[in-house]
Amino acid sequence: MAVSNRTIVSLGELLIDFVPQTNGLPLSQVEGFQRAAGGAPANVAAAVAKLGGKSRFIGKVGRDAFGEYLRGTLEAVGVEAALIETDEARTCLAFVSLRADGERDFLFYREPSADILLRAGEIREEWIRDAAVFHFGSVSLANEPCRTATLETARRAREHGALISFDPNVRLPLWPGEERAKREILEAMPLADVVKVSEEEAVFLSGKDVHAGARQLLEYGPRIIVVTMGAQGCRVVTRRADFHVPGIRVRAVDTTGAGDAFVGGMLYRLAALHLQAAEIEDRCSDGEFAKDVFRFANCVGALATTGRGAIPSLPAMAEVEKVLEQ
């Protein structure tokens, strides 16, 4: 299996997830939490690094104990932490309630938090100049100045030749309203080459069913829409192809970060293949290509559900290869 030694750069929120020590309870009844590093783009960066890839994360944290913990967590798994520290606000916190089925409810402390205060002028050119892939999500689009910083950095990365990856990762409690969330997420779509959405996000953003919705999202400019389907795997849609890649069966404990792990696995494989966006779109009609990239990503995402917390549960390459060989 080809190894990616090209830099995958992620930008966005980095925060502390407080995960209940007991599943199946609403937040009002949880008595104990376990701390874990989180934030979707940071999870993607960690997933790439744990697979052995070259990974850099750009973000902003408070000059506080949690910010120090997050930097240490990223560096411990091999991520280059391009972090700006600030005294203006504290590091973001999120309390995550795990239902009996492993799905989540969120309560964010982010009014504002340090990640919101990321400014375009703080992002160094050397952090993106060598990017083979630049990845961002929508949480950093919900507020200024981080919205402008995110979009400007994506444009700069594209000018340097990076493949642009976007995960809408809809978190409506962070937006002032559904319509604004939908509008501003869709406005970011033309910047992206590859977009990963859940089934629910495809419906929300398009107003159509999953199949029609995925095709509609292509009209905004991306070359590839990847719809994650939980245990069922994923669906890949381009202008010339539309196919399903079956999932990998595991016993799920906590789905936190599974979609981010999937993205990390997908971007790791795409970077290793040294393909431009147009070439990836062309190759998506090739069954072997699908197996190589998207079955690998399905496996990374599935294995991430077998433990608690996002980053602590991300698999190493040996674990992925062992499952794929079976």
CORCORRA-V901530 format. One record per residue. N is the residue number from 0. RES is the residue in three letters. SS is DSSP state (H for helix, E for strand, - for the rest). PSI is psi as a letter, one per 30 degrees, with the letter a starting at -180 (999 if undefined). Layout:
n/res/ss/psi
N/RES/SS/PSI
N/RES/SS/PSI
This chain:
n/res/ss/psi
0/MET/-/k
1/ALA/-/k
2/VAL/-/k
3/SER/-/j
4/ASN/-/g
5/ARG/-/k
6/THR/E/k
7/ILE/E/j
8/VAL/E/k
9/SER/E/k
10/LEU/E/k
11/GLY/-/b
12/GLU/-/k
13/LEU/-/k
14/LEU/E/l
15/ILE/E/k
16/ASP/E/k
17/PHE/E/j
18/VAL/E/k
19/PRO/E/k
20/GLN/-/f
21/THR/-/k
22/ASN/-/l
23/GLY/-/g
24/LEU/-/k
25/PRO/-/l
26/LEU/H/e
27/SER/H/f
28/GLN/H/f
29/VAL/-/k
30/GLU/-/f
31/GLY/-/k
32/PHE/E/l
33/GLN/E/k
34/ARG/E/k
35/ALA/E/k
36/ALA/E/k
37/GLY/E/a
38/GLY/-/k
39/ALA/H/e
40/PRO/H/e
41/ALA/H/e
42/ASN/H/e
43/VAL/H/e
44/ALA/H/e
45/ALA/H/e
46/ALA/H/e
47/VAL/H/e
48/ALA/H/e
49/LYS/H/f
50/LEU/-/f
51/GLY/-/g
52/GLY/-/l
53/LYS/-/j
54/SER/E/k
55/ARG/E/k
56/PHE/E/k
57/ILE/E/k
58/GLY/E/a
59/LYS/E/k
60/VAL/E/l
61/GLY/E/l
62/ARG/-/i
63/ASP/-/l
64/ALA/H/e
65/PHE/H/e
66/GLY/H/e
67/GLU/H/e
68/TYR/H/e
69/LEU/H/e
70/ARG/H/e
71/GLY/H/e
72/THR/H/e
73/LEU/H/e
74/GLU/H/e
75/ALA/H/f
76/VAL/-/g
77/GLY/-/g
78/VAL/E/k
79/GLU/E/j
80/ALA/E/j
81/ALA/E/i
82/LEU/E/k
83/ILE/E/k
84/GLU/E/k
85/THR/E/l
86/ASP/-/f
87/GLU/-/e
88/ALA/-/l
89/ARG/-/l
90/THR/-/k
91/CYS/E/k
92/LEU/E/k
93/ALA/E/k
94/PHE/E/k
95/VAL/E/j
96/SER/E/k
97/LEU/E/j
98/ARG/-/l
99/ALA/-/f
100/ASP/-/g
101/GLY/-/f
102/GLU/-/l
103/ARG/E/l
104/ASP/E/k
105/PHE/E/k
106/LEU/E/j
107/PHE/E/k
108/TYR/E/j
109/ARG/-/h
110/GLU/-/i
111/PRO/-/l
112/SER/-/l
113/ALA/H/e
114/ASP/H/e
115/ILE/H/f
116/LEU/H/g
117/LEU/-/k
118/ARG/-/k
119/ALA/H/e
120/GLY/H/f
121/GLU/H/f
122/ILE/-/j
123/ARG/-/k
124/GLU/H/e
125/GLU/H/f
126/TRP/H/f
127/ILE/-/f
128/ARG/-/e
129/ASP/-/g
130/ALA/E/k
131/ALA/E/e
132/VAL/E/k
133/PHE/E/k
134/HIS/E/k
135/PHE/E/l
136/GLY/E/a
137/SER/-/f
138/VAL/H/e
139/SER/H/g
140/LEU/H/f
141/ALA/-/f
142/ASN/-/l
143/GLU/-/l
144/PRO/-/f
145/CYS/H/f
146/ARG/H/e
147/THR/H/e
148/ALA/H/e
149/THR/H/e
150/LEU/H/e
151/GLU/H/e
152/THR/H/e
153/ALA/H/e
154/ARG/H/e
155/ARG/H/e
156/ALA/H/e
157/ARG/H/e
158/GLU/H/f
159/HIS/-/g
160/GLY/-/g
161/ALA/-/k
162/LEU/E/k
163/ILE/E/k
164/SER/E/k
165/PHE/E/k
166/ASP/E/j
167/PRO/-/e
168/ASN/-/h
169/VAL/-/k
170/ARG/-/i
171/LEU/H/e
172/PRO/H/f
173/LEU/H/f
174/TRP/-/l
175/PRO/-/f
176/GLY/-/l
177/GLU/H/e
178/GLU/H/e
179/ARG/H/e
180/ALA/H/e
181/LYS/H/e
182/ARG/H/e
183/GLU/H/f
184/ILE/H/e
185/LEU/H/e
186/GLU/H/f
187/ALA/H/f
188/MET/H/e
189/PRO/H/f
190/LEU/H/f
191/ALA/-/k
192/ASP/-/e
193/VAL/E/k
194/VAL/E/k
195/LYS/E/k
196/VAL/E/l
197/SER/E/l
198/GLU/H/e
199/GLU/H/e
200/GLU/H/e
201/ALA/H/e
202/VAL/H/e
203/PHE/H/e
204/LEU/H/f
205/SER/H/f
206/GLY/-/g
207/LYS/-/l
208/ASP/-/l
209/VAL/H/e
210/HIS/H/e
211/ALA/H/e
212/GLY/H/e
213/ALA/H/e
214/ARG/H/e
215/GLN/H/e
216/LEU/H/f
217/LEU/H/f
218/GLU/-/f
219/TYR/-/f
220/GLY/-/f
221/PRO/-/l
222/ARG/-/f
223/ILE/E/k
224/ILE/E/k
225/VAL/E/j
226/VAL/E/j
227/THR/E/k
228/MET/-/h
229/GLY/H/b
230/ALA/H/f
231/GLN/H/f
232/GLY/-/b
233/CYS/E/l
234/ARG/E/k
235/VAL/E/k
236/VAL/E/k
237/THR/-/a
238/ARG/-/f
239/ARG/-/f
240/ALA/-/l
241/ASP/E/j
242/PHE/E/l
243/HIS/E/k
244/VAL/E/j
245/PRO/-/l
246/GLY/-/l
247/ILE/-/k
248/ARG/-/k
249/VAL/-/l
250/ARG/-/j
251/ALA/-/k
252/VAL/-/e
253/ASP/-/j
254/THR/-/f
255/THR/-/k
256/GLY/-/g
257/ALA/H/e
258/GLY/H/e
259/ASP/H/e
260/ALA/H/e
261/PHE/H/e
262/VAL/H/e
263/GLY/H/e
264/GLY/H/e
265/MET/H/e
266/LEU/H/e
267/TYR/H/e
268/ARG/H/e
269/LEU/H/e
270/ALA/H/e
271/ALA/H/f
272/LEU/-/f
273/HIS/-/h
274/LEU/-/k
275/GLN/-/l
276/ALA/H/e
277/ALA/H/e
278/GLU/H/e
279/ILE/H/e
280/GLU/H/e
281/ASP/H/e
282/ARG/H/f
283/CYS/-/f
284/SER/-/f
285/ASP/-/j
286/GLY/H/e
287/GLU/H/e
288/PHE/H/e
289/ALA/H/e
290/LYS/H/e
291/ASP/H/e
292/VAL/H/e
293/PHE/H/f
294/ARG/H/e
295/PHE/H/e
296/ALA/H/e
297/ASN/H/e
298/CYS/H/e
299/VAL/H/e
300/GLY/H/e
301/ALA/H/e
302/LEU/H/f
303/ALA/H/f
304/THR/H/f
305/THR/H/g
306/GLY/-/l
307/ARG/-/k
308/GLY/-/l
309/ALA/-/d
310/ILE/H/e
311/PRO/H/f
312/SER/H/f
313/LEU/-/k
314/PRO/-/l
315/ALA/-/l
316/MET/H/e
317/ALA/H/e
318/GLU/H/e
319/VAL/H/e
320/GLU/H/e
321/LYS/H/e
322/VAL/H/e
323/LEU/H/f
324/GLU/H/f
325/GLN/-/999
